[in-house]
């Protein structure tokens, strides 16, 4: 029931970028594996539902703690509530790697701006 409700009631403007989804899929399957358009669309829909579900659960935790801003701990609680706590370390490491990459980009841009 939940997934049917989410799929039917999520607006079309909440689509994940197809290029990003395609890159994630390509990095996740063995080289030489091909996926049909319907498989890519199905994975994108599943990812959208997964994100929606995590955000909803994290928001509930946030409100239970009388806060308005969702924190990383709320997301972790949502992941745990979904029974996916084994994935948390990988997810947290991925976020940290992304933050490091963003900081490196900023540092490079600042250095380039200083040289001009």
C-alpha positions as CSV (number, residue, x, y, z in Angstrom):
1,X,0.0,0.0,0.0
2,X,2.7,2.5,1.0
3,X,4.7,2.2,-2.2
4,X,1.6,2.5,-4.4
5,X,0.5,5.6,-2.5
6,X,4.0,7.2,-2.8
7,X,4.3,6.4,-6.6
8,X,0.8,7.8,-7.3
9,X,1.2,10.9,-5.2
10,X,4.7,12.0,-5.9
11,X,4.9,14.9,-8.4
12,X,6.6,14.4,-11.7
13,X,9.0,17.3,-11.0
14,X,10.6,15.1,-8.3
15,X,12.3,12.8,-10.9
16,X,15.9,12.0,-10.3
17,X,18.2,13.1,-13.1
18,X,18.5,10.3,-15.6
19,X,22.2,10.9,-16.3
20,X,23.0,10.6,-12.6
21,X,21.0,7.4,-12.2
22,X,22.7,6.0,-15.3
23,X,26.1,6.8,-13.9
24,X,25.3,5.2,-10.6
25,X,23.9,2.1,-12.3
26,X,27.0,1.8,-14.6
27,X,29.3,2.0,-11.6
28,X,27.3,-0.6,-9.8
29,X,27.1,-3.4,-12.3
30,X,29.9,-5.5,-13.9
31,X,31.6,-4.1,-17.0
32,X,29.8,-5.2,-20.1
33,X,26.4,-5.5,-18.4
34,X,23.6,-3.7,-20.2
35,X,20.3,-2.6,-18.9
36,X,17.2,-1.8,-20.8
37,X,15.4,1.5,-20.5
38,X,12.6,-0.2,-18.4
39,X,15.2,-1.5,-15.9
40,X,16.8,1.9,-15.6
41,X,13.4,3.5,-15.1
42,X,12.5,0.9,-12.5
43,X,15.8,1.5,-10.6
44,X,15.1,5.2,-10.7
45,X,11.6,4.8,-9.4
46,X,12.9,2.5,-6.6
47,X,15.5,5.1,-5.6
48,X,12.9,7.8,-5.5
49,X,10.7,5.8,-3.2
50,X,13.7,4.9,-1.0
51,X,14.6,8.6,-0.7
52,X,11.0,9.5,0.1
53,X,10.7,6.8,2.7
54,X,14.0,7.8,4.5
55,X,13.1,11.5,4.4
56,X,9.6,10.7,5.8
57,X,10.9,8.6,8.7
58,X,13.7,11.1,9.4
59,X,11.2,13.9,9.5
60,X,9.0,11.9,12.0
61,X,12.1,11.5,14.3
62,X,12.8,15.2,13.9
63,X,9.3,16.2,14.9
64,X,9.3,13.7,17.8
65,X,12.3,15.6,19.1
66,X,10.5,18.9,18.7
67,X,12.9,20.1,16.0
68,X,12.4,21.6,12.6
69,X,15.8,20.7,11.0
70,X,16.4,17.1,10.0
71,X,19.9,16.0,11.3
72,X,22.2,13.2,10.3
73,X,21.1,11.3,13.4
74,X,17.5,11.5,12.2
75,X,18.5,9.9,8.9
76,X,20.5,7.2,10.8
77,X,17.4,6.5,12.9
78,X,15.4,6.2,9.7
79,X,17.9,3.8,8.2
80,X,17.8,1.7,11.4
81,X,14.0,1.7,11.5
82,X,14.0,0.4,8.0
83,X,16.3,-2.5,9.1
84,X,19.2,-1.2,7.1
85,X,21.6,-0.3,9.9
86,X,24.3,-2.5,8.3
87,X,24.4,0.0,5.4
88,X,24.9,3.1,7.6
89,X,28.8,3.0,7.7
90,X,29.0,2.8,3.9
91,X,26.4,5.6,3.6
92,X,28.2,7.8,6.1
93,X,31.6,7.1,4.4
94,X,30.1,8.1,1.1
95,X,28.8,11.4,2.5
96,X,32.2,12.2,4.0
97,X,33.9,11.4,0.7
98,X,31.5,13.7,-1.1
99,X,32.1,16.5,1.4
100,X,35.9,16.1,1.0
101,X,35.5,16.2,-2.8
102,X,33.5,19.4,-2.5
103,X,36.1,21.0,-0.2
104,X,38.8,20.1,-2.6
105,X,36.9,21.7,-5.5
106,X,36.4,24.9,-3.4
107,X,40.1,25.0,-2.6
108,X,41.1,24.5,-6.2
109,X,38.7,27.3,-7.3
110,X,40.0,29.6,-4.7
111,X,43.5,28.9,-5.8
112,X,42.6,29.5,-9.4
113,X,40.9,32.8,-8.5
114,X,43.9,33.9,-6.5
115,X,46.2,33.3,-9.6
116,X,44.1,35.5,-11.8
